[in-house]
């Protein structure tokens, strides 16, 4: 039985999202992970991110949040377009 009296029908991994990202970056490295559209000079363009770049960006964001005083267990909301 799950928490709060609910029955869980899914088996949950104990890995964190970052652990999954780490493993994926180790496996796929320079392969394309994301294609991000953006507009520059009124022209639609695309930026491609590899798995290694995606992991590095996540590490930089985490470092910035730690610098602001956030730690394990703190709740963060992300507002993104």
PyMOL Python script that loads the backbone (N, CA, C, O; Angstrom):
from pymol import cmd

cmd.read_pdbstr("""\
ATOM      1  N   UNK A   1       0.841  -1.180   0.000  1.00  0.00           N
ATOM      2  CA  UNK A   1       0.000   0.000   0.000  1.00  0.00           C
ATOM      3  C   UNK A   1       0.882   1.237   0.000  1.00  0.00           C
ATOM      4  O   UNK A   1       1.907   1.266   0.681  1.00  0.00           O
ATOM      5  N   UNK A   2       0.501   2.248  -0.746  1.00  0.00           N
ATOM      6  CA  UNK A   2       1.269   3.485  -0.836  1.00  0.00           C
ATOM      7  C   UNK A   2       1.032   4.390   0.348  1.00  0.00           C
ATOM      8  O   UNK A   2       0.382   3.991   1.315  1.00  0.00           O
ATOM      9  N   UNK A   3       1.541   5.587   0.289  1.00  0.00           N
ATOM     10  CA  UNK A   3       1.368   6.545   1.372  1.00  0.00           C
ATOM     11  C   UNK A   3      -0.043   7.103   1.363  1.00  0.00           C
ATOM     12  O   UNK A   3      -0.677   7.178   0.310  1.00  0.00           O
ATOM     13  N   UNK A   4      -0.532   7.491   2.512  1.00  0.00           N
ATOM     14  CA  UNK A   4      -1.840   8.118   2.605  1.00  0.00           C
ATOM     15  C   UNK A   4      -2.986   7.166   2.306  1.00  0.00           C
ATOM     16  O   UNK A   4      -4.080   7.608   1.955  1.00  0.00           O
ATOM     17  N   UNK A   5      -2.748   5.844   2.441  1.00  0.00           N
ATOM     18  CA  UNK A   5      -3.814   4.893   2.217  1.00  0.00           C
ATOM     19  C   UNK A   5      -4.080   4.573   0.760  1.00  0.00           C
ATOM     20  O   UNK A   5      -5.016   3.834   0.452  1.00  0.00           O
ATOM     21  N   UNK A   6      -3.268   5.119  -0.152  1.00  0.00           N
ATOM     22  CA  UNK A   6      -3.450   4.843  -1.577  1.00  0.00           C
ATOM     23  C   UNK A   6      -2.612   3.652  -1.987  1.00  0.00           C
ATOM     24  O   UNK A   6      -1.521   3.434  -1.459  1.00  0.00           O
ATOM     25  N   UNK A   7      -3.119   2.892  -2.919  1.00  0.00           N
ATOM     26  CA  UNK A   7      -2.385   1.760  -3.456  1.00  0.00           C
ATOM     27  C   UNK A   7      -1.601   2.233  -4.664  1.00  0.00           C
ATOM     28  O   UNK A   7      -2.157   2.862  -5.565  1.00  0.00           O
ATOM     29  N   UNK A   8      -0.314   1.934  -4.685  1.00  0.00           N
ATOM     30  CA  UNK A   8       0.523   2.310  -5.810  1.00  0.00           C
ATOM     31  C   UNK A   8       0.494   1.209  -6.855  1.00  0.00           C
ATOM     32  O   UNK A   8       0.706   0.039  -6.537  1.00  0.00           O
ATOM     33  N   UNK A   9       0.232   1.581  -8.100  1.00  0.00           N
ATOM     34  CA  UNK A   9       0.227   0.600  -9.180  1.00  0.00           C
ATOM     35  C   UNK A   9       1.516   0.663  -9.988  1.00  0.00           C
ATOM     36  O   UNK A   9       1.717  -0.139 -10.899  1.00  0.00           O
ATOM     37  N   UNK A  10       2.394   1.616  -9.659  1.00  0.00           N
ATOM     38  CA  UNK A  10       3.648   1.792 -10.369  1.00  0.00           C
ATOM     39  C   UNK A  10       4.818   1.582  -9.422  1.00  0.00           C
ATOM     40  O   UNK A  10       4.793   2.032  -8.277  1.00  0.00           O
ATOM     41  N   UNK A  11       5.828   0.903  -9.905  1.00  0.00           N
ATOM     42  CA  UNK A  11       7.054   0.757  -9.147  1.00  0.00           C
ATOM     43  C   UNK A  11       7.908   1.994  -9.414  1.00  0.00           C
ATOM     44  O   UNK A  11       8.180   2.317 -10.570  1.00  0.00           O
ATOM     45  N   UNK A  12       8.328   2.679  -8.374  1.00  0.00           N
ATOM     46  CA  UNK A  12       9.111   3.901  -8.521  1.00  0.00           C
ATOM     47  C   UNK A  12      10.588   3.615  -8.298  1.00  0.00           C
ATOM     48  O   UNK A  12      10.963   2.897  -7.371  1.00  0.00           O
ATOM     49  N   UNK A  13      11.402   4.173  -9.142  1.00  0.00           N
ATOM     50  CA  UNK A  13      12.848   4.075  -8.994  1.00  0.00           C
ATOM     51  C   UNK A  13      13.292   4.991  -7.858  1.00  0.00           C
ATOM     52  O   UNK A  13      12.673   6.025  -7.608  1.00  0.00           O
ATOM     53  N   UNK A  14      14.347   4.613  -7.185  1.00  0.00           N
ATOM     54  CA  UNK A  14      14.880   5.467  -6.124  1.00  0.00           C
ATOM     55  C   UNK A  14      15.858   6.500  -6.673  1.00  0.00           C
ATOM     56  O   UNK A  14      16.364   7.334  -5.922  1.00  0.00           O
ATOM     57  N   UNK A  15      16.133   6.450  -8.001  1.00  0.00           N
ATOM     58  CA  UNK A  15      17.065   7.409  -8.603  1.00  0.00           C
ATOM     59  C   UNK A  15      16.417   8.784  -8.706  1.00  0.00           C
ATOM     60  O   UNK A  15      15.213   8.910  -8.931  1.00  0.00           O
ATOM     61  N   UNK A  16      17.246   9.813  -8.535  1.00  0.00           N
ATOM     62  CA  UNK A  16      16.780  11.187  -8.706  1.00  0.00           C
ATOM     63  C   UNK A  16      16.779  11.544 -10.189  1.00  0.00           C
ATOM     64  O   UNK A  16      17.356  10.825 -11.004  1.00  0.00           O
ATOM     65  N   UNK A  17      16.142  12.636 -10.531  1.00  0.00           N
ATOM     66  CA  UNK A  17      16.150  13.106 -11.920  1.00  0.00           C
ATOM     67  C   UNK A  17      17.583  13.374 -12.358  1.00  0.00           C
ATOM     68  O   UNK A  17      17.957  13.050 -13.485  1.00  0.00           O
ATOM     69  N   UNK A  18      18.393  13.965 -11.472  1.00  0.00           N
ATOM     70  CA  UNK A  18      19.780  14.247 -11.847  1.00  0.00           C
ATOM     71  C   UNK A  18      20.564  12.960 -12.054  1.00  0.00           C
ATOM     72  O   UNK A  18      21.401  12.899 -12.954  1.00  0.00           O
ATOM     73  N   UNK A  19      20.324  11.941 -11.259  1.00  0.00           N
ATOM     74  CA  UNK A  19      21.015  10.662 -11.457  1.00  0.00           C
ATOM     75  C   UNK A  19      20.671  10.053 -12.817  1.00  0.00           C
ATOM     76  O   UNK A  19      21.529   9.471 -13.480  1.00  0.00           O
ATOM     77  N   UNK A  20      19.430  10.190 -13.217  1.00  0.00           N
ATOM     78  CA  UNK A  20      19.029   9.711 -14.541  1.00  0.00           C
ATOM     79  C   UNK A  20      19.743  10.529 -15.621  1.00  0.00           C
ATOM     80  O   UNK A  20      20.233   9.968 -16.602  1.00  0.00           O
ATOM     81  N   UNK A  21      19.802  11.853 -15.444  1.00  0.00           N
ATOM     82  CA  UNK A  21      20.493  12.718 -16.396  1.00  0.00           C
ATOM     83  C   UNK A  21      21.980  12.365 -16.468  1.00  0.00           C
ATOM     84  O   UNK A  21      22.552  12.311 -17.557  1.00  0.00           O
ATOM     85  N   UNK A  22      22.606  12.125 -15.317  1.00  0.00           N
ATOM     86  CA  UNK A  22      24.022  11.729 -15.283  1.00  0.00           C
ATOM     87  C   UNK A  22      24.269  10.446 -16.076  1.00  0.00           C
ATOM     88  O   UNK A  22      25.202  10.369 -16.875  1.00  0.00           O
ATOM     89  N   UNK A  23      23.438   9.463 -15.850  1.00  0.00           N
ATOM     90  CA  UNK A  23      23.595   8.182 -16.540  1.00  0.00           C
ATOM     91  C   UNK A  23      23.369   8.342 -18.044  1.00  0.00           C
ATOM     92  O   UNK A  23      24.075   7.739 -18.853  1.00  0.00           O
ATOM     93  N   UNK A  24      22.392   9.148 -18.405  1.00  0.00           N
ATOM     94  CA  UNK A  24      22.099   9.366 -19.823  1.00  0.00           C
ATOM     95  C   UNK A  24      23.239  10.116 -20.502  1.00  0.00           C
ATOM     96  O   UNK A  24      23.625   9.775 -21.621  1.00  0.00           O
ATOM     97  N   UNK A  25      23.783  11.141 -19.830  1.00  0.00           N
ATOM     98  CA  UNK A  25      24.918  11.890 -20.390  1.00  0.00           C
ATOM     99  C   UNK A  25      26.137  10.987 -20.532  1.00  0.00           C
ATOM    100  O   UNK A  25      26.875  11.095 -21.512  1.00  0.00           O
ATOM    101  N   UNK A  26      26.356  10.102 -19.571  1.00  0.00           N
ATOM    102  CA  UNK A  26      27.487   9.176 -19.662  1.00  0.00           C
ATOM    103  C   UNK A  26      27.311   8.223 -20.845  1.00  0.00           C
ATOM    104  O   UNK A  26      28.279   7.853 -21.510  1.00  0.00           O
ATOM    105  N   UNK A  27      26.085   7.840 -21.091  1.00  0.00           N
ATOM    106  CA  UNK A  27      25.833   6.885 -22.170  1.00  0.00           C
ATOM    107  C   UNK A  27      25.813   7.535 -23.552  1.00  0.00           C
ATOM    108  O   UNK A  27      26.352   6.977 -24.508  1.00  0.00           O
ATOM    109  N   UNK A  28      25.183   8.734 -23.663  1.00  0.00           N
ATOM    110  CA  UNK A  28      24.965   9.342 -24.975  1.00  0.00           C
ATOM    111  C   UNK A  28      25.835  10.557 -25.258  1.00  0.00           C
ATOM    112  O   UNK A  28      25.910  10.999 -26.404  1.00  0.00           O
ATOM    113  N   UNK A  29      26.501  11.113 -24.231  1.00  0.00           N
ATOM    114  CA  UNK A  29      27.481  12.180 -24.386  1.00  0.00           C
ATOM    115  C   UNK A  29      27.164  13.287 -25.367  1.00  0.00           C
ATOM    116  O   UNK A  29      26.412  14.207 -25.046  1.00  0.00           O
ATOM    117  N   UNK A  30      27.725  13.207 -26.549  1.00  0.00           N
ATOM    118  CA  UNK A  30      27.605  14.270 -27.549  1.00  0.00           C
ATOM    119  C   UNK A  30      26.404  14.104 -28.492  1.00  0.00           C
ATOM    120  O   UNK A  30      26.262  14.861 -29.452  1.00  0.00           O
ATOM    121  N   UNK A  31      25.558  13.132 -28.225  1.00  0.00           N
ATOM    122  CA  UNK A  31      24.339  12.979 -29.020  1.00  0.00           C
ATOM    123  C   UNK A  31      23.361  14.104 -28.666  1.00  0.00           C
ATOM    124  O   UNK A  31      23.419  14.652 -27.566  1.00  0.00           O
ATOM    125  N   UNK A  32      22.483  14.440 -29.574  1.00  0.00           N
ATOM    126  CA  UNK A  32      21.507  15.510 -29.354  1.00  0.00           C
ATOM    127  C   UNK A  32      20.517  15.122 -28.262  1.00  0.00           C
ATOM    128  O   UNK A  32      19.917  14.048 -28.299  1.00  0.00           O
ATOM    129  N   UNK A  33      20.358  16.011 -27.298  1.00  0.00           N
ATOM    130  CA  UNK A  33      19.400  15.816 -26.210  1.00  0.00           C
ATOM    131  C   UNK A  33      18.180  16.710 -26.392  1.00  0.00           C
ATOM    132  O   UNK A  33      17.048  16.271 -26.191  1.00  0.00           O
ATOM    133  N   UNK A  34      18.411  17.961 -26.772  1.00  0.00           N
ATOM    134  CA  UNK A  34      17.341  18.952 -26.898  1.00  0.00           C
ATOM    135  C   UNK A  34      17.552  19.804 -28.138  1.00  0.00           C
ATOM    136  O   UNK A  34      18.683  20.071 -28.545  1.00  0.00           O
ATOM    137  N   UNK A  35      16.454  20.222 -28.723  1.00  0.00           N
ATOM    138  CA  UNK A  35      16.495  21.215 -29.793  1.00  0.00           C
ATOM    139  C   UNK A  35      15.577  22.336 -29.324  1.00  0.00           C
ATOM    140  O   UNK A  35      14.364  22.154 -29.214  1.00  0.00           O
ATOM    141  N   UNK A  36      16.169  23.499 -29.047  1.00  0.00           N
ATOM    142  CA  UNK A  36      15.458  24.617 -28.442  1.00  0.00           C
ATOM    143  C   UNK A  36      15.214  25.715 -29.468  1.00  0.00           C
ATOM    144  O   UNK A  36      16.168  26.282 -30.002  1.00  0.00           O
ATOM    145  N   UNK A  37      13.949  26.023 -29.753  1.00  0.00           N
ATOM    146  CA  UNK A  37      13.674  27.113 -30.689  1.00  0.00           C
ATOM    147  C   UNK A  37      13.845  28.472 -29.999  1.00  0.00           C
ATOM    148  O   UNK A  37      13.574  28.613 -28.807  1.00  0.00           O
ATOM    149  N   UNK A  38      14.289  29.445 -30.752  1.00  0.00           N
ATOM    150  CA  UNK A  38      14.364  30.823 -30.263  1.00  0.00           C
ATOM    151  C   UNK A  38      14.267  31.757 -31.462  1.00  0.00           C
ATOM    152  O   UNK A  38      14.389  31.327 -32.609  1.00  0.00           O
ATOM    153  N   UNK A  39      14.046  33.029 -31.187  1.00  0.00           N
ATOM    154  CA  UNK A  39      13.939  34.026 -32.249  1.00  0.00           C
ATOM    155  C   UNK A  39      15.069  35.027 -32.105  1.00  0.00           C
ATOM    156  O   UNK A  39      15.325  35.539 -31.015  1.00  0.00           O
ATOM    157  N   UNK A  40      15.747  35.301 -33.214  1.00  0.00           N
ATOM    158  CA  UNK A  40      16.823  36.288 -33.244  1.00  0.00           C
ATOM    159  C   UNK A  40      16.669  37.097 -34.516  1.00  0.00           C
ATOM    160  O   UNK A  40      16.571  36.533 -35.606  1.00  0.00           O
ATOM    161  N   UNK A  41      16.646  38.429 -34.384  1.00  0.00           N
ATOM    162  CA  UNK A  41      16.468  39.316 -35.536  1.00  0.00           C
ATOM    163  C   UNK A  41      15.229  38.932 -36.343  1.00  0.00           C
ATOM    164  O   UNK A  41      15.261  38.884 -37.572  1.00  0.00           O
ATOM    165  N   UNK A  42      14.140  38.660 -35.627  1.00  0.00           N
ATOM    166  CA  UNK A  42      12.848  38.301 -36.221  1.00  0.00           C
ATOM    167  C   UNK A  42      12.902  37.014 -37.043  1.00  0.00           C
ATOM    168  O   UNK A  42      12.023  36.770 -37.869  1.00  0.00           O
ATOM    169  N   UNK A  43      13.910  36.203 -36.825  1.00  0.00           N
ATOM    170  CA  UNK A  43      14.051  34.942 -37.546  1.00  0.00           C
ATOM    171  C   UNK A  43      14.068  33.785 -36.558  1.00  0.00           C
ATOM    172  O   UNK A  43      14.762  33.830 -35.542  1.00  0.00           O
ATOM    173  N   UNK A  44      13.300  32.755 -36.866  1.00  0.00           N
ATOM    174  CA  UNK A  44      13.245  31.566 -36.004  1.00  0.00           C
ATOM    175  C   UNK A  44      14.518  30.734 -36.202  1.00  0.00           C
ATOM    176  O   UNK A  44      14.896  30.392 -37.323  1.00  0.00           O
ATOM    177  N   UNK A  45      15.158  30.423 -35.078  1.00  0.00           N
ATOM    178  CA  UNK A  45      16.381  29.623 -35.105  1.00  0.00           C
ATOM    179  C   UNK A  45      16.246  28.493 -34.084  1.00  0.00           C
ATOM    180  O   UNK A  45      15.290  28.436 -33.310  1.00  0.00           O
ATOM    181  N   UNK A  46      17.221  27.610 -34.107  1.00  0.00           N
ATOM    182  CA  UNK A  46      17.204  26.480 -33.189  1.00  0.00           C
ATOM    183  C   UNK A  46      18.587  26.274 -32.603  1.00  0.00           C
ATOM    184  O   UNK A  46      19.593  26.329 -33.311  1.00  0.00           O
ATOM    185  N   UNK A  47      18.624  26.037 -31.303  1.00  0.00           N
ATOM    186  CA  UNK A  47      19.875  25.701 -30.620  1.00  0.00           C
ATOM    187  C   UNK A  47      19.806  24.236 -30.244  1.00  0.00           C
ATOM    188  O   UNK A  47      18.811  23.774 -29.685  1.00  0.00           O
ATOM    189  N   UNK A  48      20.854  23.516 -30.549  1.00  0.00           N
ATOM    190  CA  UNK A  48      20.925  22.101 -30.228  1.00  0.00           C
ATOM    191  C   UNK A  48      21.811  21.902 -29.002  1.00  0.00           C
ATOM    192  O   UNK A  48      22.908  22.455 -28.926  1.00  0.00           O
ATOM    193  N   UNK A  49      21.335  21.114 -28.049  1.00  0.00           N
ATOM    194  CA  UNK A  49      22.069  20.801 -26.830  1.00  0.00           C
ATOM    195  C   UNK A  49      22.402  19.316 -26.818  1.00  0.00           C
ATOM    196  O   UNK A  49      21.531  18.485 -27.078  1.00  0.00           O
ATOM    197  N   UNK A  50      23.654  18.971 -26.518  1.00  0.00           N
ATOM    198  CA  UNK A  50      24.014  17.568 -26.341  1.00  0.00           C
ATOM    199  C   UNK A  50      23.670  17.152 -24.909  1.00  0.00           C
ATOM    200  O   UNK A  50      23.360  17.993 -24.065  1.00  0.00           O
ATOM    201  N   UNK A  51      23.728  15.859 -24.653  1.00  0.00           N
ATOM    202  CA  UNK A  51      23.470  15.379 -23.290  1.00  0.00           C
ATOM    203  C   UNK A  51      24.506  15.926 -22.320  1.00  0.00           C
ATOM    204  O   UNK A  51      24.171  16.249 -21.181  1.00  0.00           O
ATOM    205  N   UNK A  52      25.756  16.035 -22.751  1.00  0.00           N
ATOM    206  CA  UNK A  52      26.791  16.599 -21.870  1.00  0.00           C
ATOM    207  C   UNK A  52      26.520  18.070 -21.564  1.00  0.00           C
ATOM    208  O   UNK A  52      26.699  18.510 -20.428  1.00  0.00           O
ATOM    209  N   UNK A  53      26.092  18.831 -22.566  1.00  0.00           N
ATOM    210  CA  UNK A  53      25.774  20.252 -22.349  1.00  0.00           C
ATOM    211  C   UNK A  53      24.555  20.404 -21.435  1.00  0.00           C
ATOM    212  O   UNK A  53      24.518  21.289 -20.580  1.00  0.00           O
ATOM    213  N   UNK A  54      23.567  19.538 -21.622  1.00  0.00           N
ATOM    214  CA  UNK A  54      22.359  19.554 -20.802  1.00  0.00           C
ATOM    215  C   UNK A  54      22.724  19.293 -19.334  1.00  0.00           C
ATOM    216  O   UNK A  54      22.240  19.983 -18.437  1.00  0.00           O
ATOM    217  N   UNK A  55      23.576  18.298 -19.100  1.00  0.00           N
ATOM    218  CA  UNK A  55      24.027  17.987 -17.741  1.00  0.00           C
ATOM    219  C   UNK A  55      24.809  19.157 -17.153  1.00  0.00           C
ATOM    220  O   UNK A  55      24.617  19.505 -15.988  1.00  0.00           O
ATOM    221  N   UNK A  56      25.684  19.763 -17.943  1.00  0.00           N
ATOM    222  CA  UNK A  56      26.465  20.904 -17.453  1.00  0.00           C
ATOM    223  C   UNK A  56      25.549  22.075 -17.083  1.00  0.00           C
ATOM    224  O   UNK A  56      25.763  22.733 -16.065  1.00  0.00           O
ATOM    225  N   UNK A  57      24.536  22.333 -17.902  1.00  0.00           N
ATOM    226  CA  UNK A  57      23.585  23.405 -17.594  1.00  0.00           C
ATOM    227  C   UNK A  57      22.848  23.113 -16.288  1.00  0.00           C
ATOM    228  O   UNK A  57      22.644  24.015 -15.476  1.00  0.00           O
ATOM    229  N   UNK A  58      22.451  21.868 -16.086  1.00  0.00           N
ATOM    230  CA  UNK A  58      21.771  21.488 -14.841  1.00  0.00           C
ATOM    231  C   UNK A  58      22.684  21.692 -13.638  1.00  0.00           C
ATOM    232  O   UNK A  58      22.240  22.162 -12.590  1.00  0.00           O
ATOM    233  N   UNK A  59      23.956  21.341 -13.785  1.00  0.00           N
ATOM    234  CA  UNK A  59      24.926  21.535 -12.701  1.00  0.00           C
ATOM    235  C   UNK A  59      25.114  23.020 -12.391  1.00  0.00           C
ATOM    236  O   UNK A  59      25.226  23.401 -11.226  1.00  0.00           O
ATOM    237  N   UNK A  60      25.148  23.858 -13.428  1.00  0.00           N
ATOM    238  CA  UNK A  60      25.308  25.300 -13.219  1.00  0.00           C
ATOM    239  C   UNK A  60      24.085  25.900 -12.536  1.00  0.00           C
ATOM    240  O   UNK A  60      24.219  26.752 -11.657  1.00  0.00           O
ATOM    241  N   UNK A  61      22.906  25.464 -12.932  1.00  0.00           N
ATOM    242  CA  UNK A  61      21.677  25.944 -12.290  1.00  0.00           C
ATOM    243  C   UNK A  61      21.656  25.509 -10.828  1.00  0.00           C
ATOM    244  O   UNK A  61      21.315  26.304  -9.952  1.00  0.00           O
ATOM    245  N   UNK A  62      22.018  24.252 -10.557  1.00  0.00           N
ATOM    246  CA  UNK A  62      22.052  23.748  -9.183  1.00  0.00           C
ATOM    247  C   UNK A  62      23.043  24.545  -8.331  1.00  0.00           C
ATOM    248  O   UNK A  62      22.757  24.875  -7.180  1.00  0.00           O
ATOM    249  N   UNK A  63      24.210  24.851  -8.906  1.00  0.00           N
ATOM    250  CA  UNK A  63      25.209  25.632  -8.171  1.00  0.00           C
ATOM    251  C   UNK A  63      24.668  27.027  -7.845  1.00  0.00           C
ATOM    252  O   UNK A  63      24.890  27.546  -6.751  1.00  0.00           O
ATOM    253  N   UNK A  64      23.967  27.618  -8.792  1.00  0.00           N
ATOM    254  CA  UNK A  64      23.367  28.933  -8.552  1.00  0.00           C
ATOM    255  C   UNK A  64      22.314  28.892  -7.457  1.00  0.00           C
ATOM    256  O   UNK A  64      22.242  29.799  -6.628  1.00  0.00           O
ATOM    257  N   UNK A  65      21.500  27.847  -7.448  1.00  0.00           N
ATOM    258  CA  UNK A  65      20.480  27.709  -6.402  1.00  0.00           C
ATOM    259  C   UNK A  65      21.126  27.485  -5.037  1.00  0.00           C
ATOM    260  O   UNK A  65      20.660  28.024  -4.033  1.00  0.00           O
ATOM    261  N   UNK A  66      22.202  26.687  -4.995  1.00  0.00           N
ATOM    262  CA  UNK A  66      22.918  26.486  -3.728  1.00  0.00           C
ATOM    263  C   UNK A  66      23.520  27.802  -3.249  1.00  0.00           C
ATOM    264  O   UNK A  66      23.502  28.103  -2.056  1.00  0.00           O
ATOM    265  N   UNK A  67      24.048  28.579  -4.180  1.00  0.00           N
ATOM    266  CA  UNK A  67      24.642  29.879  -3.834  1.00  0.00           C
ATOM    267  C   UNK A  67      23.593  30.813  -3.225  1.00  0.00           C
ATOM    268  O   UNK A  67      23.907  31.645  -2.374  1.00  0.00           O
ATOM    269  N   UNK A  68      22.347  30.661  -3.673  1.00  0.00           N
ATOM    270  CA  UNK A  68      21.249  31.472  -3.132  1.00  0.00           C
ATOM    271  C   UNK A  68      20.745  30.954  -1.786  1.00  0.00           C
ATOM    272  O   UNK A  68      19.873  31.561  -1.164  1.00  0.00           O
ATOM    273  N   UNK A  69      21.302  29.829  -1.345  1.00  0.00           N
ATOM    274  CA  UNK A  69      20.942  29.302  -0.036  1.00  0.00           C
ATOM    275  C   UNK A  69      19.977  28.131  -0.060  1.00  0.00           C
ATOM    276  O   UNK A  69      19.575  27.646   0.998  1.00  0.00           O
ATOM    277  N   UNK A  70      19.600  27.670  -1.232  1.00  0.00           N
ATOM    278  CA  UNK A  70      18.703  26.529  -1.294  1.00  0.00           C
ATOM    279  C   UNK A  70      19.479  25.247  -1.046  1.00  0.00           C
ATOM    280  O   UNK A  70      20.658  25.145  -1.385  1.00  0.00           O
ATOM    281  N   UNK A  71      18.813  24.281  -0.458  1.00  0.00           N
ATOM    282  CA  UNK A  71      19.463  23.017  -0.151  1.00  0.00           C
ATOM    283  C   UNK A  71      18.525  21.852  -0.370  1.00  0.00           C
ATOM    284  O   UNK A  71      17.382  22.025  -0.795  1.00  0.00           O
ATOM    285  N   UNK A  72      19.022  20.657  -0.074  1.00  0.00           N
ATOM    286  CA  UNK A  72      18.262  19.432  -0.235  1.00  0.00           C
ATOM    287  C   UNK A  72      16.954  19.526   0.547  1.00  0.00           C
ATOM    288  O   UNK A  72      16.938  19.891   1.722  1.00  0.00           O
ATOM    289  N   UNK A  73      15.872  19.192  -0.126  1.00  0.00           N
ATOM    290  CA  UNK A  73      14.553  19.225   0.508  1.00  0.00           C
ATOM    291  C   UNK A  73      13.793  20.518   0.298  1.00  0.00           C
ATOM    292  O   UNK A  73      12.583  20.558   0.523  1.00  0.00           O
ATOM    293  N   UNK A  74      14.471  21.585  -0.129  1.00  0.00           N
ATOM    294  CA  UNK A  74      13.782  22.840  -0.415  1.00  0.00           C
ATOM    295  C   UNK A  74      12.948  22.686  -1.679  1.00  0.00           C
ATOM    296  O   UNK A  74      13.289  21.906  -2.568  1.00  0.00           O
ATOM    297  N   UNK A  75      11.874  23.419  -1.751  1.00  0.00           N
ATOM    298  CA  UNK A  75      10.970  23.361  -2.897  1.00  0.00           C
ATOM    299  C   UNK A  75      11.226  24.571  -3.782  1.00  0.00           C
ATOM    300  O   UNK A  75      11.309  25.703  -3.307  1.00  0.00           O
ATOM    301  N   UNK A  76      11.350  24.308  -5.082  1.00  0.00           N
ATOM    302  CA  UNK A  76      11.620  25.355  -6.060  1.00  0.00           C
ATOM    303  C   UNK A  76      10.577  25.266  -7.173  1.00  0.00           C
ATOM    304  O   UNK A  76      10.265  24.173  -7.645  1.00  0.00           O
ATOM    305  N   UNK A  77      10.046  26.393  -7.586  1.00  0.00           N
ATOM    306  CA  UNK A  77       9.140  26.436  -8.738  1.00  0.00           C
ATOM    307  C   UNK A  77       9.901  27.004  -9.934  1.00  0.00           C
ATOM    308  O   UNK A  77      10.695  27.935  -9.797  1.00  0.00           O
ATOM    309  N   UNK A  78       9.648  26.435 -11.092  1.00  0.00           N
ATOM    310  CA  UNK A  78      10.298  26.910 -12.316  1.00  0.00           C
ATOM    311  C   UNK A  78       9.231  27.498 -13.224  1.00  0.00           C
ATOM    312  O   UNK A  78       8.235  26.844 -13.531  1.00  0.00           O
ATOM    313  N   UNK A  79       9.443  28.731 -13.651  1.00  0.00           N
ATOM    314  CA  UNK A  79       8.536  29.409 -14.572  1.00  0.00           C
ATOM    315  C   UNK A  79       9.265  29.497 -15.907  1.00  0.00           C
ATOM    316  O   UNK A  79      10.254  30.219 -16.035  1.00  0.00           O
ATOM    317  N   UNK A  80       8.781  28.771 -16.886  1.00  0.00           N
ATOM    318  CA  UNK A  80       9.485  28.685 -18.162  1.00  0.00           C
ATOM    319  C   UNK A  80       8.501  28.831 -19.309  1.00  0.00           C
ATOM    320  O   UNK A  80       7.330  28.473 -19.178  1.00  0.00           O
ATOM    321  N   UNK A  81       8.967  29.353 -20.426  1.00  0.00           N
ATOM    322  CA  UNK A  81       8.104  29.431 -21.591  1.00  0.00           C
ATOM    323  C   UNK A  81       8.345  28.283 -22.511  1.00  0.00           C
ATOM    324  O   UNK A  81       7.700  28.183 -23.555  1.00  0.00           O
TER     325      UNK A  81
END
""", "prot")
cmd.dss("prot")
cmd.show_as("cartoon", "prot")
cmd.util.cbc("prot")
cmd.orient("prot")
